[in-house]
Amino acid sequence: MLRAATLLIAATFAAPAAAQTITSAHYTEPTTRYPHGVLGDTLEWGALTLTLSDGSARHIRLPQTRVFEDITPRLSDIDGDGAPEVIAVESDSARGARLAILDENGLVAATPFIGRRFRWLAPLGAADLDGDGAVEIAWIDRPHLAKTLRVWRYSGGRLVEVAQLPGLTAHRIGEPFISGGIRDCGDRPEIITADAGWTRVMATRLDGGRLVARPLGPLDPGRTTLHAALACRD
């Protein structure tokens, strides 16, 4: 997503009122201008449409050099104000992907771009991973190359990195889904992924500013063990 100066935002309002909250989000304006195909085809998205609590819609449109290279936008209260923001993957034609946080007014914060065309990241979700009251965002940096779990936190109006751990992944080239996420089985949230070789299901916690991973068991070809782990059935 980009700076406010380069965003084109169209909005419709029922009437002037108190600030509205986002109730849903979906990608719109399909485009083939970024032919990476990491999610199984060359179709990406040029815009994000938000539905607000008063029924109005806001449309956030990217410039021609960028797309949303993602499966679906995710709603989560990142800044702790009680209203959800949107977590999305935005890719630039020259610099690859970055994780972006948006609200009804456009870009709130973002990680740096990976730095190279056709380099992607796989979001895993957001939660208070270490119990300190702040929400962290987990994602896999270049799940086919670097295979590194990274955790960032929104602080002081920007995203800052908390920790990273190599040797984990959650996506294979061409798949239209992400194999992983965040679970909470009643103790504390854990990040569920595959190991780098796709042989084991891994659970990772944020503990004292460090990411600590442990194997839960073998990863079967159909990934039923991974789905079971996400559902706390391991």
The 8 nearest C-alpha neighbors of each residue, nearest first, counted from 0:
[[1, 89, 106, 99, 61, 2, 65, 6],
 [0, 2, 106, 5, 6, 3, 61, 4],
 [1, 3, 4, 5, 6, 106, 0, 105],
 [2, 4, 6, 5, 1, 105, 106, 7],
 [3, 5, 2, 6, 1, 7, 105, 8],
 [6, 4, 3, 2, 1, 7, 62, 61],
 [7, 5, 3, 4, 8, 60, 61, 1],
 [6, 8, 60, 59, 5, 9, 61, 58],
 [9, 7, 59, 58, 6, 60, 10, 57],
 [8, 10, 58, 57, 7, 59, 11, 56],
 [11, 9, 57, 56, 8, 58, 12, 55],
 [10, 12, 55, 56, 57, 13, 9, 14],
 [11, 13, 14, 55, 10, 15, 56, 53],
 [12, 14, 55, 11, 53, 15, 54, 16],
 [15, 13, 12, 16, 53, 11, 55, 17],
 [16, 14, 13, 12, 17, 18, 19, 53],
 [17, 15, 14, 18, 19, 13, 12, 53],
 [16, 18, 19, 15, 14, 20, 53, 52],
 [19, 17, 16, 20, 15, 52, 51, 53],
 [18, 20, 52, 51, 17, 53, 21, 16],
 [19, 21, 52, 51, 82, 22, 18, 83],
 [20, 22, 51, 23, 50, 52, 83, 49],
 [21, 23, 51, 50, 52, 20, 24, 49],
 [24, 22, 50, 21, 49, 25, 51, 74],
 [25, 23, 49, 48, 50, 72, 47, 26],
 [24, 26, 48, 47, 72, 27, 71, 49],
 [25, 27, 47, 46, 44, 48, 71, 24],
 [26, 28, 46, 47, 44, 29, 45, 25],
 [27, 29, 45, 44, 46, 30, 26, 47],
 [30, 28, 44, 43, 27, 45, 42, 31],
 [29, 31, 43, 44, 42, 32, 45, 28],
 [32, 30, 42, 33, 41, 34, 43, 29],
 [31, 33, 30, 34, 63, 43, 66, 64],
 [32, 34, 31, 35, 92, 66, 43, 41],
 [35, 33, 41, 36, 31, 32, 42, 40],
 [34, 36, 37, 117, 33, 41, 40, 38],
 [35, 37, 41, 40, 39, 38, 34, 173],
 [36, 38, 173, 172, 39, 35, 40, 174],
 [39, 37, 175, 173, 174, 36, 40, 172],
 [38, 40, 173, 36, 174, 37, 175, 41],
 [39, 41, 36, 42, 38, 37, 173, 35],
 [42, 40, 36, 34, 31, 35, 43, 33],
 [41, 43, 31, 40, 30, 29, 44, 34],
 [42, 44, 30, 68, 29, 67, 31, 66],
 [45, 43, 29, 67, 66, 28, 30, 46],
 [44, 46, 28, 66, 61, 29, 60, 30],
 [47, 45, 60, 27, 59, 28, 44, 61],
 [46, 48, 26, 59, 27, 58, 25, 60],
 [49, 47, 58, 25, 57, 24, 26, 59],
 [50, 48, 24, 57, 56, 23, 51, 58],
 [49, 51, 56, 23, 22, 21, 55, 24],
 [52, 50, 21, 20, 54, 22, 55, 53],
 [51, 53, 20, 54, 19, 22, 21, 50],
 [54, 52, 51, 55, 19, 13, 12, 20],
 [55, 53, 51, 52, 50, 56, 13, 12],
 [54, 56, 51, 12, 53, 11, 50, 13],
 [57, 55, 50, 49, 11, 10, 51, 58],
 [58, 56, 10, 49, 48, 9, 59, 103],
 [57, 59, 48, 9, 8, 47, 60, 49],
 [60, 58, 8, 47, 46, 7, 48, 57],
 [59, 61, 46, 7, 45, 6, 58, 8],
 [60, 62, 45, 46, 65, 6, 0, 66],
 [63, 61, 64, 65, 60, 5, 6, 45],
 [62, 64, 65, 61, 32, 66, 45, 92],
 [63, 65, 92, 62, 91, 66, 61, 32],
 [66, 64, 91, 90, 63, 62, 61, 92],
 [67, 65, 45, 90, 44, 89, 68, 43],
 [66, 68, 89, 44, 88, 69, 90, 43],
 [69, 67, 43, 88, 89, 66, 90, 44],
 [68, 70, 88, 67, 71, 87, 72, 43],
 [69, 71, 176, 175, 72, 68, 38, 177],
 [70, 72, 69, 73, 25, 26, 87, 24],
 [73, 71, 87, 86, 25, 24, 85, 74],
 [72, 74, 86, 85, 71, 75, 87, 24],
 [75, 73, 85, 84, 83, 86, 72, 76],
 [76, 74, 83, 84, 77, 85, 73, 125],
 [77, 75, 83, 84, 82, 79, 78, 81],
 [76, 78, 75, 79, 134, 84, 153, 83],
 [77, 79, 80, 76, 153, 134, 154, 133],
 [80, 78, 81, 76, 77, 133, 82, 134],
 [79, 81, 82, 78, 76, 77, 83, 84],
 [80, 82, 79, 76, 83, 78, 77, 20],
 [81, 83, 80, 76, 20, 84, 21, 79],
 [84, 82, 76, 75, 74, 21, 85, 81],
 [83, 85, 102, 75, 76, 74, 101, 77],
 [86, 84, 74, 101, 73, 100, 102, 72],
 [85, 87, 100, 73, 72, 99, 74, 101],
 [88, 86, 72, 99, 98, 85, 89, 100],
 [89, 87, 98, 69, 67, 68, 97, 99],
 [88, 90, 67, 96, 97, 66, 0, 68],
 [91, 89, 96, 95, 66, 65, 68, 67],
 [90, 92, 65, 95, 94, 93, 64, 96],
 [91, 93, 64, 116, 65, 94, 95, 33],
 [92, 94, 116, 91, 115, 95, 114, 64],
 [95, 93, 114, 115, 116, 91, 112, 92],
 [96, 94, 116, 118, 91, 90, 115, 117],
 [97, 95, 90, 119, 112, 89, 113, 118],
 [96, 98, 112, 89, 110, 88, 111, 99],
 [97, 99, 88, 110, 109, 87, 89, 100],
 [100, 98, 109, 87, 86, 88, 108, 97],
 [99, 101, 86, 108, 107, 85, 109, 106],
 [102, 100, 106, 107, 85, 105, 84, 99],
 [101, 103, 84, 104, 105, 85, 107, 106],
 [102, 104, 105, 57, 101, 49, 21, 20],
 [105, 103, 102, 106, 101, 8, 107, 59],
 [106, 104, 101, 102, 103, 107, 59, 3],
 [105, 107, 101, 108, 100, 0, 1, 102],
 [108, 106, 101, 100, 105, 102, 109, 156],
 [109, 107, 100, 157, 106, 99, 158, 156],
 [110, 108, 99, 98, 100, 158, 111, 97],
 [109, 111, 98, 97, 158, 112, 99, 108],
 [112, 110, 97, 113, 109, 98, 114, 96],
 [111, 113, 97, 114, 96, 94, 95, 110],
 [114, 112, 95, 96, 115, 97, 111, 94],
 [115, 113, 94, 112, 95, 116, 93, 118],
 [114, 116, 94, 95, 118, 93, 113, 117],
 [115, 117, 95, 93, 94, 118, 92, 114],
 [118, 116, 95, 35, 119, 115, 96, 92],
 [117, 119, 95, 116, 115, 96, 141, 113],
 [120, 118, 96, 141, 95, 117, 121, 140],
 [119, 121, 140, 141, 139, 96, 142, 122],
 [120, 122, 139, 138, 123, 140, 142, 177],
 [123, 121, 138, 124, 137, 139, 120, 88],
 [124, 122, 180, 138, 137, 179, 181, 121],
 [125, 123, 137, 122, 136, 180, 181, 126],
 [124, 126, 136, 135, 137, 134, 75, 127],
 [127, 125, 134, 128, 135, 136, 124, 188],
 [128, 126, 134, 133, 135, 130, 129, 132],
 [127, 129, 126, 188, 205, 130, 135, 204],
 [130, 128, 205, 131, 127, 206, 207, 187],
 [131, 129, 132, 127, 128, 133, 187, 188],
 [130, 132, 133, 129, 127, 128, 134, 135],
 [133, 131, 130, 127, 134, 129, 79, 128],
 [134, 132, 127, 131, 135, 79, 152, 130],
 [135, 133, 127, 126, 77, 152, 125, 132],
 [134, 136, 152, 126, 125, 151, 127, 128],
 [137, 135, 125, 151, 150, 124, 152, 126],
 [138, 136, 150, 123, 124, 149, 125, 122],
 [139, 137, 122, 123, 121, 149, 148, 140],
 [138, 140, 148, 121, 147, 120, 142, 149],
 [139, 141, 120, 147, 142, 146, 148, 145],
 [142, 140, 120, 145, 119, 144, 143, 146],
 [141, 143, 146, 168, 139, 140, 144, 170],
 [144, 142, 141, 146, 171, 145, 172, 170],
 [145, 143, 141, 146, 142, 140, 147, 118],
 [144, 146, 141, 147, 142, 140, 143, 165],
 [147, 145, 142, 168, 167, 144, 166, 141],
 [146, 148, 165, 140, 139, 145, 164, 167],
 [147, 149, 139, 164, 163, 138, 165, 167],
 [150, 148, 163, 138, 137, 162, 139, 147],
 [149, 151, 137, 162, 136, 161, 160, 163],
 [152, 150, 160, 161, 136, 159, 135, 158],
 [151, 153, 135, 159, 158, 154, 136, 160],
 [152, 154, 158, 157, 159, 78, 77, 156],
 [155, 153, 156, 157, 158, 152, 159, 78],
 [156, 154, 157, 153, 158, 159, 78, 152],
 [155, 157, 154, 153, 108, 158, 107, 78],
 [158, 156, 108, 153, 154, 155, 159, 109],
 [157, 159, 153, 152, 154, 108, 109, 110],
 [160, 158, 152, 151, 153, 157, 161, 154],
 [159, 161, 151, 162, 150, 152, 158, 149],
 [160, 162, 151, 150, 159, 208, 152, 163],
 [163, 161, 150, 209, 160, 149, 210, 208],
 [164, 162, 149, 148, 150, 210, 147, 165],
 [163, 165, 148, 147, 210, 149, 166, 162],
 [166, 164, 147, 167, 146, 148, 163, 145],
 [165, 167, 195, 146, 147, 194, 164, 168],
 [168, 166, 194, 195, 146, 147, 165, 193],
 [167, 169, 142, 146, 193, 195, 194, 192],
 [170, 168, 178, 192, 179, 177, 193, 142],
 [171, 169, 177, 178, 142, 168, 172, 174],
 [170, 172, 174, 173, 143, 169, 142, 177],
 [173, 171, 37, 174, 38, 170, 143, 39],
 [172, 174, 39, 38, 37, 171, 175, 36],
 [173, 175, 38, 176, 39, 172, 171, 170],
 [176, 174, 38, 39, 173, 70, 177, 37],
 [177, 175, 174, 178, 70, 170, 38, 171],
 [176, 178, 170, 169, 179, 121, 175, 174],
 [179, 177, 169, 170, 176, 192, 180, 225],
 [180, 178, 192, 191, 169, 177, 123, 181],
 [179, 181, 123, 191, 190, 124, 182, 192],
 [182, 180, 190, 189, 191, 124, 123, 188],
 [181, 183, 189, 188, 229, 184, 190, 180],
 [184, 182, 188, 185, 187, 189, 186, 181],
 [183, 185, 231, 186, 182, 187, 188, 230],
 [186, 184, 183, 187, 188, 182, 231, 189],
 [185, 187, 184, 183, 188, 189, 182, 130],
 [188, 186, 183, 185, 189, 184, 128, 130],
 [189, 187, 183, 128, 182, 181, 190, 186],
 [188, 190, 204, 182, 203, 181, 202, 183],
 [189, 191, 181, 203, 202, 180, 182, 204],
 [190, 192, 202, 179, 180, 201, 181, 189],
 [193, 191, 179, 201, 169, 168, 200, 167],
 [194, 192, 200, 168, 197, 201, 199, 167],
 [193, 195, 167, 197, 196, 199, 168, 166],
 [196, 194, 167, 166, 168, 197, 146, 193],
 [195, 197, 198, 194, 193, 199, 166, 167],
 [198, 196, 194, 193, 195, 199, 218, 168],
 [197, 199, 218, 196, 217, 194, 200, 193],
 [200, 198, 217, 218, 194, 216, 193, 197],
 [199, 201, 193, 218, 215, 216, 225, 214],
 [200, 202, 214, 192, 193, 215, 213, 191],
 [203, 201, 191, 213, 190, 212, 189, 214],
 [204, 202, 212, 190, 211, 189, 210, 213],
 [205, 203, 189, 211, 210, 206, 190, 212],
 [204, 206, 210, 129, 209, 128, 208, 211],
 [207, 205, 209, 208, 204, 129, 210, 211],
 [208, 206, 209, 205, 129, 210, 204, 211],
 [207, 209, 206, 205, 162, 161, 210, 129],
 [210, 208, 206, 207, 205, 162, 211, 163],
 [209, 211, 205, 204, 206, 164, 203, 162],
 [210, 212, 204, 203, 209, 205, 206, 213],
 [213, 211, 203, 202, 201, 204, 210, 214],
 [212, 214, 202, 201, 203, 215, 211, 200],
 [215, 213, 201, 216, 200, 202, 199, 212],
 [214, 216, 200, 201, 213, 202, 233, 199],
 [217, 215, 214, 200, 199, 218, 201, 224],
 [216, 218, 199, 198, 200, 219, 215, 224],
 [217, 219, 199, 198, 200, 224, 222, 225],
 [218, 220, 222, 221, 217, 224, 223, 198],
 [221, 219, 222, 218, 223, 197, 198, 224],
 [220, 222, 223, 219, 224, 218, 225, 226],
 [223, 221, 219, 225, 224, 220, 218, 226],
 [222, 224, 226, 225, 221, 227, 219, 218],
 [225, 223, 227, 222, 226, 218, 228, 219],
 [224, 226, 228, 222, 227, 223, 200, 229],
 [225, 227, 223, 229, 228, 224, 230, 222],
 [228, 226, 232, 224, 230, 225, 229, 233],
 [229, 227, 233, 231, 225, 230, 226, 232],
 [228, 230, 226, 227, 231, 182, 225, 191],
 [229, 231, 227, 228, 232, 226, 182, 233],
 [232, 230, 228, 229, 233, 184, 227, 182],
 [233, 231, 227, 228, 230, 229, 226, 224],
 [232, 228, 231, 227, 224, 215, 230, 216]]
